[in-house]
Amino acid sequence: MCKESDTKLSSSSTSTAASSSRSTSNETISSTLSSGSDGESWSETTPVPSNAKRMSTLDSSSFDEPSSVIPSFNFWPTTFGALALSFGMLGFSLWMPFVGLEEASGETYQFAYWNYDPSISRFDNTAWTYVTDYMLAAVMAAFSFSTLSLSQPRNTDRLCNRVASLSLLYMISVIAGGIAHQTFLTVESRNSLSFQLLWTLCVGTVSLASTSMGCCGSEIVRKFQAEKHCSAKFQKIPVVPEYVWCIYGFCVFVFTALGGMSFQRPACDIFIAGTSQTPSTAYIMIVLYFVDHPKAKFNIRAWGMFGFIFNAPLLPMYPILIYYTNLPLAAVNTLLHSWLTVAWSSQAFALGHVIRSVVHTTKEKSI
């Protein structure tokens, strides 16, 4: 009897402990649910979702960024795509000048491959050409310093660096071109390694401008898609990885250095390099059109789009002026440099305006 009573007592004690444990557990769950991490209250009658624990531990910062529908990029397929685009655009750039202007371009665009023929090679050495080169370089230097003055750490520094690099590449190109026009006065001197290196710098920096241009577009998209007021249309623009633009610019630069776009009239090299900027030009024009920011005025962005496309008429204009008119090379080059001043300045001004819109918004938030 004693044993039996002890057994019953032990059983009752175990049952009471288990009941107490369940009660404590229920109170703990009830307390957790009633003071969820997101501040919501749960009543006793509220059904508990199966993923309540997972939901209660979500970091609220994950909701700060706007939703995006941009596609992701896989490295190797994207890299091969960038290489294919590079070679495809090089072929397009060499073909485009002859469209509709077979006769004029045939006489103007004659390949040299760094070996200039005295009977057909033409290169202007007058002050009209190299002085306007240096003047254009001064304008680009001013825009570069103006852009860098807007740089703010962890805010506009990345975009400022990319925009400034575009103006700096333009500046280096025209400085190298001015030195070449001023220094290499004979065909024999232009058949030297020093001219080849200098002219590669002149044309190659125009080729590399595609990289800066594309990176500017990618950075604007990355920066402005993080804004809460970003429009749905702008969210759909893909952030093209910057290594794509680097691969593209590198391929065009190497092709330039190897003489792939070397012509008997060295000025022609610039127009081929300029044509190779088509992908990055199209991308940044789309970005400028759709960028959604209350401080980034559309009329100034439109002026920037005009600046990026304003170079396009130079491609057919050069062979027309050379073949169908009697204008001296000095006059043609002066006209082209003046044209570039308007185009490149418009680009720098509009991109600087986009940067200022970010700076002004940051100042307003800090007040």
NUVOZA-594218 format. One record per residue (C-alpha): z, y, x; residue number from 0; residue in one letter. Coordinates in Angstrom, 3 decimals. Example, Ala and Ser with C-alpha at 12.3 -4.5 7.8 and 13.67 -1.06 7.14 Angstrom:
2
7.800 / -4.500 / 12.300 / 0 / A
7.140 / -1.060 / 13.670 / 1 / S
// end
This chain:
367
0.000 / 0.000 / 0.000 / 0 / M
0.871 / 2.290 / 2.843 / 1 / C
-2.421 / 1.629 / 4.532 / 2 / K
-4.294 / 2.156 / 1.319 / 3 / E
-2.549 / 5.462 / 0.690 / 4 / S
-3.279 / 6.616 / 4.223 / 5 / D
-6.912 / 5.771 / 3.773 / 6 / T
-7.150 / 7.730 / 0.522 / 7 / K
-5.357 / 10.669 / 2.128 / 8 / L
-7.694 / 10.616 / 5.090 / 9 / S
-10.716 / 10.439 / 2.808 / 10 / S
-9.472 / 13.368 / 0.735 / 11 / S
-8.800 / 15.399 / 3.845 / 12 / S
-12.316 / 14.706 / 5.196 / 13 / T
-13.880 / 15.698 / 1.869 / 14 / S
-11.896 / 18.919 / 1.782 / 15 / T
-12.978 / 19.803 / 5.351 / 16 / A
-16.631 / 19.115 / 4.578 / 17 / A
-16.403 / 21.228 / 1.421 / 18 / S
-14.821 / 24.035 / 3.412 / 19 / S
-17.548 / 23.748 / 6.061 / 20 / S
-20.311 / 23.947 / 3.440 / 21 / R
-18.635 / 26.946 / 1.852 / 22 / S
-18.417 / 28.753 / 5.195 / 23 / T
-22.043 / 27.935 / 5.946 / 24 / S
-23.176 / 29.239 / 2.556 / 25 / N
-21.195 / 32.428 / 3.077 / 26 / E
-22.856 / 32.900 / 6.476 / 27 / T
-26.355 / 32.416 / 5.031 / 28 / I
-25.536 / 34.725 / 2.120 / 29 / S
-24.267 / 37.371 / 4.540 / 30 / S
-27.361 / 37.061 / 6.728 / 31 / T
-29.747 / 37.332 / 3.792 / 32 / L
-27.904 / 40.184 / 2.129 / 33 / S
-28.162 / 42.352 / 5.258 / 34 / S
-31.618 / 41.365 / 6.515 / 35 / G
-32.974 / 42.988 / 9.653 / 36 / S
-35.423 / 45.043 / 7.636 / 37 / D
-32.647 / 46.617 / 5.583 / 38 / G
-33.432 / 44.826 / 2.289 / 39 / E
-30.676 / 43.359 / 0.102 / 40 / S
-30.884 / 39.855 / -1.304 / 41 / W
-29.006 / 38.999 / -4.478 / 42 / S
-27.550 / 35.591 / -5.182 / 43 / E
-30.328 / 34.906 / -7.660 / 44 / T
-33.136 / 35.965 / -5.285 / 45 / T
-35.169 / 32.950 / -4.202 / 46 / P
-35.056 / 32.441 / -0.446 / 47 / V
-38.473 / 32.021 / 1.180 / 48 / P
-38.873 / 29.142 / 3.572 / 49 / S
-39.767 / 31.490 / 6.436 / 50 / N
-36.805 / 33.821 / 5.830 / 51 / A
-35.412 / 33.276 / 9.297 / 52 / K
-38.755 / 34.004 / 10.958 / 53 / R
-39.210 / 37.117 / 8.834 / 54 / M
-35.755 / 38.399 / 9.612 / 55 / S
-36.386 / 38.257 / 13.352 / 56 / T
-39.759 / 40.048 / 13.354 / 57 / L
-39.921 / 43.088 / 15.586 / 58 / D
-40.628 / 46.099 / 13.369 / 59 / S
-42.622 / 47.718 / 16.180 / 60 / S
-45.405 / 45.230 / 15.501 / 61 / S
-46.227 / 47.242 / 12.386 / 62 / F
-46.499 / 50.592 / 14.179 / 63 / D
-50.096 / 50.036 / 15.311 / 64 / E
-52.863 / 50.248 / 12.711 / 65 / P
-54.671 / 47.056 / 11.845 / 66 / S
-57.927 / 46.571 / 13.723 / 67 / S
-61.019 / 44.583 / 12.995 / 68 / V
-62.559 / 44.927 / 16.449 / 69 / I
-63.929 / 41.752 / 18.012 / 70 / P
-62.362 / 40.156 / 21.063 / 71 / S
-64.330 / 39.491 / 24.239 / 72 / F
-64.280 / 36.274 / 26.245 / 73 / N
-64.571 / 37.002 / 29.953 / 74 / F
-67.348 / 34.686 / 31.120 / 75 / W
-69.721 / 35.059 / 28.151 / 76 / P
-69.191 / 38.827 / 28.293 / 77 / T
-69.850 / 38.873 / 32.046 / 78 / T
-73.095 / 36.929 / 31.672 / 79 / F
-74.010 / 39.246 / 28.821 / 80 / G
-73.430 / 42.274 / 31.069 / 81 / A
-75.648 / 40.757 / 33.775 / 82 / L
-78.387 / 39.982 / 31.249 / 83 / A
-78.156 / 43.528 / 29.896 / 84 / L
-78.407 / 44.932 / 33.427 / 85 / S
-81.579 / 43.051 / 34.334 / 86 / F
-83.090 / 43.646 / 30.914 / 87 / G
-82.484 / 47.389 / 31.101 / 88 / M
-83.889 / 47.587 / 34.627 / 89 / L
-87.113 / 46.066 / 33.350 / 90 / G
-87.090 / 48.434 / 30.380 / 91 / F
-86.478 / 51.456 / 32.649 / 92 / S
-89.471 / 50.608 / 34.835 / 93 / L
-91.706 / 50.021 / 31.805 / 94 / W
-90.692 / 52.978 / 29.638 / 95 / M
-92.352 / 55.822 / 31.628 / 96 / P
-95.791 / 54.289 / 31.071 / 97 / F
-95.539 / 54.076 / 27.279 / 98 / V
-98.166 / 56.442 / 25.865 / 99 / G
-98.723 / 58.051 / 29.279 / 100 / L
-100.497 / 55.321 / 31.215 / 101 / E
-102.816 / 57.659 / 33.095 / 102 / E
-100.344 / 60.435 / 33.917 / 103 / A
-97.494 / 58.059 / 34.775 / 104 / S
-99.836 / 55.798 / 36.736 / 105 / G
-100.642 / 58.708 / 39.032 / 106 / E
-97.051 / 59.951 / 39.196 / 107 / T
-95.017 / 56.745 / 39.401 / 108 / Y
-96.390 / 54.943 / 42.468 / 109 / Q
-94.018 / 52.526 / 44.169 / 110 / F
-92.901 / 53.186 / 47.738 / 111 / A
-90.050 / 50.688 / 48.378 / 112 / Y
-88.685 / 53.147 / 50.980 / 113 / W
-92.053 / 53.303 / 52.758 / 114 / N
-93.670 / 56.660 / 52.039 / 115 / Y
-97.426 / 57.173 / 52.429 / 116 / D
-98.367 / 60.648 / 53.798 / 117 / P
-101.506 / 60.750 / 51.631 / 118 / S
-99.712 / 60.433 / 48.279 / 119 / I
-95.997 / 61.095 / 48.859 / 120 / S
-94.738 / 64.466 / 47.591 / 121 / R
-91.298 / 66.000 / 48.167 / 122 / F
-90.478 / 69.679 / 47.674 / 123 / D
-88.527 / 71.456 / 50.431 / 124 / N
-88.339 / 74.990 / 49.042 / 125 / T
-85.138 / 76.916 / 48.371 / 126 / A
-85.871 / 76.865 / 44.635 / 127 / W
-85.158 / 73.154 / 44.613 / 128 / T
-82.141 / 72.772 / 46.876 / 129 / Y
-80.407 / 76.023 / 45.868 / 130 / V
-80.529 / 75.051 / 42.194 / 131 / T
-79.179 / 71.643 / 43.247 / 132 / D
-76.171 / 73.323 / 44.862 / 133 / Y
-75.664 / 75.635 / 41.890 / 134 / M
-75.613 / 72.643 / 39.542 / 135 / L
-73.117 / 70.949 / 41.861 / 136 / A
-70.804 / 73.976 / 41.590 / 137 / A
-70.928 / 73.824 / 37.781 / 138 / V
-70.082 / 70.122 / 37.791 / 139 / M
-67.216 / 70.670 / 40.237 / 140 / A
-65.763 / 73.335 / 37.929 / 141 / A
-65.904 / 70.969 / 34.948 / 142 / F
-64.264 / 68.200 / 36.988 / 143 / S
-61.292 / 70.377 / 37.979 / 144 / F
-61.011 / 71.754 / 34.454 / 145 / S
-60.850 / 68.212 / 33.066 / 146 / T
-58.237 / 67.048 / 35.570 / 147 / L
-56.051 / 70.044 / 34.690 / 148 / S
-55.602 / 68.499 / 31.224 / 149 / L
-54.218 / 65.248 / 32.618 / 150 / S
-50.827 / 64.182 / 31.260 / 151 / Q
-49.107 / 61.003 / 32.505 / 152 / P
-49.262 / 58.144 / 29.987 / 153 / R
-51.130 / 60.332 / 27.538 / 154 / N
-54.468 / 61.780 / 28.678 / 155 / T
-54.517 / 60.753 / 32.344 / 156 / D
-56.782 / 57.714 / 31.873 / 157 / R
-59.322 / 59.610 / 29.780 / 158 / L
-59.241 / 62.641 / 32.101 / 159 / C
-59.940 / 60.461 / 35.133 / 160 / N
-62.954 / 58.866 / 33.480 / 161 / R
-64.435 / 62.124 / 32.198 / 162 / V
-63.880 / 63.823 / 35.560 / 163 / A
-65.531 / 60.905 / 37.378 / 164 / S
-68.698 / 61.456 / 35.322 / 165 / L
-68.948 / 65.108 / 36.395 / 166 / S
-68.067 / 64.187 / 39.994 / 167 / L
-70.857 / 61.606 / 40.165 / 168 / L
-73.313 / 64.203 / 38.897 / 169 / Y
-72.000 / 66.631 / 41.515 / 170 / M
-72.395 / 64.140 / 44.368 / 171 / I
-75.916 / 63.331 / 43.207 / 172 / S
-77.176 / 66.912 / 43.309 / 173 / V
-75.393 / 67.696 / 46.578 / 174 / I
-77.081 / 64.697 / 48.208 / 175 / A
-80.389 / 65.740 / 46.626 / 176 / G
-80.026 / 69.304 / 47.853 / 177 / G
-79.308 / 68.165 / 51.417 / 178 / I
-82.322 / 65.830 / 51.309 / 179 / A
-84.681 / 68.546 / 50.042 / 180 / H
-83.365 / 71.010 / 52.608 / 181 / Q
-83.284 / 68.693 / 55.620 / 182 / T
-86.039 / 66.054 / 55.453 / 183 / F
-89.165 / 68.161 / 55.793 / 184 / L
-91.746 / 65.550 / 56.833 / 185 / T
-92.898 / 62.155 / 55.598 / 186 / V
-91.901 / 60.674 / 58.947 / 187 / E
-88.337 / 61.900 / 58.518 / 188 / S
-88.239 / 60.457 / 55.010 / 189 / R
-89.229 / 57.060 / 56.362 / 190 / N
-85.914 / 56.923 / 58.221 / 191 / S
-82.740 / 55.000 / 57.455 / 192 / L
-80.773 / 58.243 / 57.147 / 193 / S
-83.017 / 59.462 / 54.303 / 194 / F
-82.835 / 56.060 / 52.640 / 195 / Q
-79.031 / 56.171 / 52.700 / 196 / L
-78.849 / 59.760 / 51.496 / 197 / L
-81.360 / 59.237 / 48.691 / 198 / W
-79.583 / 56.033 / 47.663 / 199 / T
-76.458 / 58.153 / 47.283 / 200 / L
-78.411 / 60.717 / 45.245 / 201 / C
-79.996 / 58.195 / 42.863 / 202 / V
-77.204 / 55.619 / 42.995 / 203 / G
-74.597 / 58.029 / 41.669 / 204 / T
-76.828 / 58.663 / 38.646 / 205 / V
-76.940 / 54.883 / 38.191 / 206 / S
-73.155 / 54.660 / 38.489 / 207 / L
-72.792 / 57.439 / 35.926 / 208 / A
-73.488 / 54.706 / 33.363 / 209 / S
-70.175 / 53.159 / 34.346 / 210 / T
-68.218 / 56.386 / 33.918 / 211 / S
-70.021 / 57.210 / 30.688 / 212 / M
-69.312 / 53.801 / 29.183 / 213 / G
-65.696 / 53.845 / 30.352 / 214 / C
-65.247 / 57.261 / 28.721 / 215 / C
-66.429 / 55.785 / 25.427 / 216 / G
-64.205 / 52.704 / 25.763 / 217 / S
-61.141 / 54.798 / 26.573 / 218 / E
-61.728 / 57.164 / 23.630 / 219 / I
-61.975 / 54.172 / 21.281 / 220 / V
-58.851 / 52.555 / 22.752 / 221 / R
-56.899 / 55.806 / 22.589 / 222 / K
-57.873 / 56.959 / 19.116 / 223 / F
-57.709 / 53.555 / 17.420 / 224 / Q
-53.980 / 53.599 / 18.181 / 225 / A
-53.595 / 56.741 / 16.052 / 226 / E
-52.210 / 56.159 / 12.552 / 227 / K
-54.782 / 58.480 / 10.960 / 228 / H
-57.711 / 56.533 / 12.484 / 229 / C
-60.448 / 55.873 / 9.917 / 230 / S
-61.605 / 52.401 / 8.937 / 231 / A
-65.092 / 53.115 / 10.291 / 232 / K
-63.776 / 54.057 / 13.715 / 233 / F
-61.596 / 50.946 / 13.746 / 234 / Q
-64.764 / 48.850 / 13.598 / 235 / K
-66.132 / 50.228 / 16.883 / 236 / I
-65.486 / 47.629 / 19.610 / 237 / P
-63.589 / 48.580 / 22.738 / 238 / V
-66.158 / 47.406 / 25.268 / 239 / V
-64.248 / 46.079 / 28.317 / 240 / P
-64.543 / 48.423 / 31.255 / 241 / E
-65.567 / 45.601 / 33.576 / 242 / Y
-68.786 / 45.362 / 31.535 / 243 / V
-69.684 / 48.934 / 32.491 / 244 / W
-68.647 / 48.262 / 36.105 / 245 / C
-70.910 / 45.204 / 36.318 / 246 / I
-73.775 / 47.118 / 34.743 / 247 / Y
-73.436 / 50.133 / 37.070 / 248 / G
-73.061 / 47.922 / 40.141 / 249 / F
-76.249 / 45.964 / 39.347 / 250 / C
-78.294 / 49.129 / 38.865 / 251 / V
-76.846 / 50.634 / 42.056 / 252 / F
-77.745 / 47.556 / 44.121 / 253 / V
-81.247 / 47.574 / 42.651 / 254 / F
-81.528 / 51.230 / 43.685 / 255 / T
-80.320 / 50.560 / 47.233 / 256 / A
-82.834 / 47.731 / 47.664 / 257 / L
-85.695 / 50.091 / 46.790 / 258 / G
-86.400 / 48.678 / 43.355 / 259 / G
-86.865 / 52.176 / 41.940 / 260 / M
-88.227 / 53.889 / 45.052 / 261 / S
-91.428 / 55.869 / 44.392 / 262 / F
-93.806 / 57.953 / 46.473 / 263 / Q
-92.443 / 60.986 / 44.642 / 264 / R
-88.684 / 60.455 / 45.200 / 265 / P
-87.877 / 62.600 / 42.168 / 266 / A
-89.251 / 59.773 / 40.012 / 267 / C
-86.347 / 57.587 / 41.137 / 268 / D
-83.950 / 59.870 / 39.262 / 269 / I
-85.796 / 59.450 / 35.974 / 270 / F
-85.702 / 55.652 / 36.220 / 271 / I
-81.984 / 55.784 / 36.997 / 272 / A
-81.503 / 58.140 / 34.059 / 273 / G
-83.341 / 55.767 / 31.723 / 274 / T
-80.980 / 52.962 / 32.762 / 275 / S
-78.141 / 54.975 / 31.178 / 276 / Q
-79.447 / 54.090 / 27.694 / 277 / T
-76.699 / 51.547 / 26.706 / 278 / P
-73.774 / 53.740 / 27.754 / 279 / S
-75.429 / 56.824 / 26.257 / 280 / T
-75.876 / 55.091 / 22.903 / 281 / A
-72.279 / 53.823 / 22.959 / 282 / Y
-70.641 / 57.157 / 23.690 / 283 / I
-72.826 / 58.965 / 21.142 / 284 / M
-71.654 / 56.522 / 18.471 / 285 / I
-68.061 / 57.064 / 19.579 / 286 / V
-68.382 / 60.858 / 19.429 / 287 / L
-69.952 / 60.689 / 15.983 / 288 / Y
-67.248 / 58.507 / 14.418 / 289 / F
-64.145 / 59.656 / 16.311 / 290 / V
-61.616 / 60.704 / 13.692 / 291 / D
-59.122 / 63.347 / 14.768 / 292 / H
-58.127 / 66.557 / 12.971 / 293 / P
-58.357 / 68.578 / 16.189 / 294 / K
-61.701 / 67.146 / 17.382 / 295 / A
-64.208 / 69.359 / 15.582 / 296 / K
-67.482 / 67.759 / 14.555 / 297 / F
-69.682 / 70.697 / 15.619 / 298 / N
-68.430 / 70.431 / 19.204 / 299 / I
-68.754 / 66.655 / 19.175 / 300 / R
-72.304 / 67.101 / 17.878 / 301 / A
-72.996 / 69.423 / 20.803 / 302 / W
-71.821 / 66.647 / 23.089 / 303 / G
-74.143 / 64.134 / 21.411 / 304 / M
-76.956 / 66.620 / 21.925 / 305 / F
-76.034 / 66.829 / 25.613 / 306 / G
-76.223 / 63.073 / 26.073 / 307 / F
-79.640 / 62.736 / 24.424 / 308 / I
-81.026 / 66.000 / 25.834 / 309 / F
-81.979 / 64.249 / 29.085 / 310 / N
-84.394 / 61.915 / 27.285 / 311 / A
-87.352 / 64.359 / 27.072 / 312 / P
-87.347 / 64.712 / 30.862 / 313 / L
-88.809 / 61.218 / 31.239 / 314 / L
-92.210 / 62.000 / 29.671 / 315 / P
-92.035 / 65.669 / 30.651 / 316 / M
-92.169 / 65.074 / 34.404 / 317 / Y
-95.508 / 63.183 / 34.579 / 318 / P
-97.004 / 65.592 / 32.024 / 319 / I
-96.048 / 68.609 / 34.138 / 320 / L
-97.242 / 66.968 / 37.344 / 321 / I
-100.523 / 65.543 / 36.060 / 322 / Y
-101.677 / 67.999 / 33.410 / 323 / Y
-100.502 / 71.346 / 34.819 / 324 / T
-100.856 / 73.238 / 38.070 / 325 / N
-97.218 / 74.167 / 38.318 / 326 / L
-95.846 / 73.935 / 41.865 / 327 / P
-93.156 / 71.359 / 42.524 / 328 / L
-90.621 / 74.130 / 43.100 / 329 / A
-91.142 / 75.441 / 39.554 / 330 / A
-90.994 / 71.945 / 38.058 / 331 / V
-87.780 / 71.097 / 39.909 / 332 / N
-86.162 / 74.409 / 38.963 / 333 / T
-86.984 / 73.767 / 35.296 / 334 / L
-85.577 / 70.244 / 35.501 / 335 / L
-82.369 / 71.389 / 37.195 / 336 / H
-81.870 / 74.091 / 34.561 / 337 / S
-82.391 / 71.446 / 31.884 / 338 / W
-79.819 / 69.169 / 33.502 / 339 / L
-77.329 / 72.031 / 33.698 / 340 / T
-77.456 / 72.419 / 29.913 / 341 / V
-77.268 / 68.655 / 29.267 / 342 / A
-74.481 / 67.810 / 31.696 / 343 / W
-72.423 / 70.893 / 30.798 / 344 / S
-72.660 / 69.994 / 27.107 / 345 / S
-71.396 / 66.498 / 27.858 / 346 / Q
-68.444 / 67.743 / 29.906 / 347 / A
-67.554 / 70.451 / 27.391 / 348 / F
-67.509 / 68.074 / 24.405 / 349 / A
-65.516 / 65.389 / 26.228 / 350 / L
-63.067 / 68.067 / 27.389 / 351 / G
-62.678 / 69.148 / 23.757 / 352 / H
-61.780 / 65.582 / 22.776 / 353 / V
-59.107 / 65.534 / 25.498 / 354 / I
-57.736 / 68.897 / 24.333 / 355 / R
-57.393 / 67.540 / 20.809 / 356 / S
-54.982 / 64.937 / 22.141 / 357 / V
-53.089 / 67.524 / 24.210 / 358 / V
-52.686 / 69.882 / 21.239 / 359 / H
-51.477 / 67.094 / 18.985 / 360 / T
-48.905 / 66.035 / 21.584 / 361 / T
-47.614 / 69.611 / 21.854 / 362 / K
-47.298 / 69.901 / 18.075 / 363 / E
-45.293 / 66.662 / 17.890 / 364 / K
-42.913 / 67.869 / 20.603 / 365 / S
-42.089 / 71.104 / 18.755 / 366 / I
// end
